[in-house]
Amino acid sequence: MSDTATSDDAAPKAGPGWQWIWAFHLVVVAVAGGVLWSVSYPDGDLYLLGAFGCTSVLVGCFWLGWTISVARTTGRRRGWFLAGPVVGVLTLVLLCTGAPFKMRWAASRGAFAAVVAGHPIPPPGSAREGFTVPRRLGLYSIASADWVPGGAVFYEAHASFSDAGFAYLPGGPTAEIETALFESLRFQHLGGGWYSWTSGWYSWASGD
């Protein structure tokens, strides 16, 4: 009896159930997705980024405490605890390469191109002229759009601190565009005649 009791007492205790493991890692993926989505706008969403960034710190602290607790309780190291750090590293890599914005724009470019297809490009000296545009273009919400000298400018509806959006400028940005819009713009080339733009101090897409 005593030998059996001693053997049972010495046996490692069971770790957390798989339902808790899955739930935790679903939270990890959701937080990572929120961080990536927050930087997929022309000027980023600093409010969303801040909220998910703080949440990711809390999740990381919880992961560390849980890892230590399970190791002490069971006497074993659980391989599935590496999933969280892997997701974290992958998220950082995607952030550093600007992949979230690039992928979202790539999925939306066709919808923007369809709007300007076949329309004559306004020549230099043309006046600013608003035109009707779908509320949703690809994965972006559009507040309004203007024909300007040399192309078209789209205002993204989710700008954080200032105006931001996209522009179709086959000949490239010119000072005349800023004059027509009455604001100073910062452009980032997206390929072809397409650009993202912001009118504020911050632009995630340009890496500033």
N, C-alpha and C positions, 0 to 999 in steps of 0.2 A: 504493500500500500504506500509506504513512505517513498520507495523508489519511483513508483508511478507518479505520485504527486510532485516529486522533485523534477521529474522529466517534463511534466506538463507545465510547471512553473517556468522552466528554462526555455520552453519553446517560444519562438518569435511570435508576436501578436500579429493579427491580420491587419493589413493596410486599409486605406479608405476604399469604399465601394466604387465600382466603375461608374455608377450614375453620377457621383460627385466629381470624378475625374473628367468625365465627358462635359459636365456642366461648367466646370472651371475653364476647360480649354475652349468651349464655345464662347465664354466671356472674353478670353484672351483674343480670339479671332475677331470678335465683334469690336473690341476696343482698337485693335490694329486696323481693321477696316475703316473705323471712324476717323482715325488719324490720317490714313491715306486719302480718304474722300475729302477731308478738310483742306488738303493742299492741291486738289484737282481743279480749282477755280483759277481764273486768270490772275487774281491778286490773292488767292488763298482765303480761307475763312479763319481768322485768328481766334475768334470766339470759340468756334468748334474745335480748333486745334488745341486751344488752352484747356477746354473741358476734357477732351479725350486724353491729352497729355497728362493732366493731373490724375485721371483715372488709371492710366497706364502705370504711373508711379505706385499707386495704391495696390494695383494688381501685382506688380513686381514685389512689393513688400510682403503681400500675402503669400505669394509663391515661395519666397525665401523662408518665411516662417513655417509654412506647411512642409516644405522639403526637410527642414531640420527636425520638425516634430515627427514626421514619418520615419526618418532615419533612426531617431532615438527610440521610437516606440517599437519598430519592427526589427531593428538591427540590420536593415538592408537598404541599399540604394536602389531606387526605382528608376528604371530607364525612361519611363514615360514622362518623368519630370523635365527631361531635356526638350520636350515639345515646345514649352513656353518660351525658353530662350531662343530656340530656332525661329519661332515666329517673330520674336523681337528683333533678331539680327536681320531677318529678311525684310522686315518693315523699315529698318534703318537704311538698308541698301536701296530699297525702292525710293525712299525719301531723298537720299543723296543724289540719285540719278534723275530725279524729276519724273519718274515713270508714271505716277498717278495722273498728272496733268497730261502727259504725252498720250497715254492710252485713252483717256476720256476724250481728248480732242480728236484722236484718230477715229474713234467711233462716231464722232459728231460731224466731222468735216464734210461728208457727203451731203448732209442736210443743209449746211451753210452754202455749199457750192451750188446746190439746186436753186437757191434763192437768187443768186447773182447770174446764173447761167443765161446767156442770150441777151442780157441787158447791156446797152452801150455804156462804156465807162465815161463819166462826166469829165470833160476836158479841163485844163487849168483855167482858173478864173470863174468857174461855175459857182453858183450859190448853193449853200447847204439846203438839202431837200429831204424831208422825212418820207419814208415809204412803209407800207404795210408789211409786216413780217409775222410769221407764226409765233405764237407765244412760246412754243417749244421747238427748238432746233437740236436734233440729236439728244444729247444728255444735258443740255443747258437750257435754262429759262432766259428768254430775251425780253427786255423791257421795251426797247425801241430800236430803230435803225435809221440811218441817214445816208443819202448819197452825198459825197463830198468830192472836191476836185481830185481826180485820180482813182476813185474807187468808192467803197462803201464801208461804213462803220456800224458795228452792232454793239449795243449796250447790254451787258449781262446783268440779269436782275438781282444777282446775289452778291453784289460788290460789298466789301466789308467796310472800308473807311472812305472810299472815294469811288468815282466812276471807273469802270473797267469793262473789258469785253474783247471783241475780235474785230479785225479789219481785213477787207480784201483790197489790196493795193498792188496791182500788177507792176506798177512803175516804182514801187517803194514809197515810204513815208516822205512827206515834204512839209516844209514850214507852213505852206498854204492850208494844210489840213487843220493845223492848230488854230490858225486864224479863223477858219470857217466855224470851228466848234467852240471858240472862245475859251480854250483851256490848253495847258501844256501836257502833252502825252508822251509816254515812254513805250516804245515798241519792242517786241521780241519776235524775231522771224520764226515762223512755224513751218516753212517750206512752201515752194511755189509763190503765189502772191499773197499768202495768208500771214497775218500777224496777230499776236495777242497784244493788248495795250492796257496801261493803267495811267491814271492821272494823279496818283498819290505818291507817297514816299516809299511804299512797300510793294514789291512784286515778287511773288514766289516763283512764277514761271521764268523770270529772267535771272533768278538766283541771287537777287539783291537782298 
